[in-house]
Amino acid sequence: MSSPKFATLRYTALRIGLFVASFAVVWVLAYFRIIPLGVGSSNTVWLLLLAIVISAPLSFVLLRKQRDVMSEQIVAKVDRQKERLAANQSMEDGL
């Protein structure tokens, strides 16, 4: 894998890509009438909701490593901010 510097961006891009792929599969299934099209003009909303329901558990399983790397990146950044805040507070207390 590449550096963890862009872990959040990579995870987000993969998550969006997985959603788009799920939407494409759902759209093809609806086009060939394998799944229902929805009621009236709700076709697009139905397909979007179905794609969300399909892509969410898939991303939970398939993107586990990317999510862990992103989590480590966020935790490191929060820890650095906490250390910086503690250093600033100790400098103020010393005055």
N, C-alpha and C positions, 0 to 999 in steps of 0.2 A: 504494500500500500504506500501511497505517497505520505508526505509529512502530515502530522495532525494539525497543522496550522489552519487549514481550511475544512476541518471536520464538520462544522455546522453547515457550511455551504454545501459540502458533498452529500451529507445526510438529507438535507432539504431537497436537493436536486434529484437524488435517488427516490425519495418519497414521492415527489411530483411525477417523476417518470413512471413509477409503479402505478400511480393513480391514472395517468394517461393510458397506460397499457391496459389496465382494468376497464377503463371506459371504452377503449377500442374493442375489447373482447365483448363487453356487454352490448355495444352498439351493433356489432356483427350478429350476435345472437338475436337481437331484436329485429334486425333487418331481415333475417331469414325466418322470423316468427317462431323461433325456438323458445323464447321467453315472451311473456305478454308485453305489449307496447305501452300500457298505461291506459288511462281513461281520458278521452278528449285530447286536450292540448297539453296534458301533463307528461308527455313522452320524454321530453328533455330532463325534467325534474326527476322523473322515475329512474332514468338511466344514470343520472348523476348520483342520486342517493344509493342506487345499487352498486355503482362503482366505488363509492366511499366505503360501503359495508364490506365489499370484497377486498379492497386494498388495505384497509386498516389491519386486519389480522395477518395478512401477508407481509406487510412492512414490519410488524412486530416480530415475526419469525425470521424473515429474510435479511433484515437490516440490523440485526442484533449487534454485530461487530462495529458497524458504523455508529450506532447509537452509543455504545460503550466508549468509543474513542471521543465522540462529541461530549459525552458526560465528563470524561476525564479532563478535557480541555476547559469546560465550564468550571469545574471544581477548582482547577489550578488558578484560573483567573479570579475566582471569588476569594480564594486563599490569599493571593497577592494583594487584592484590594483590602482584605481584613488586616493584613500585616502593615500595609501602608497607613491605614486608619489608626491602628494601634500605635505606630511610630509617631504619627502626628499628635495623637492625644498625649503621649508621654512627653513630647517636646513642649506642649502647652502646659502640662502639669509642672514641668521643671521651671517655668518662668515665674 
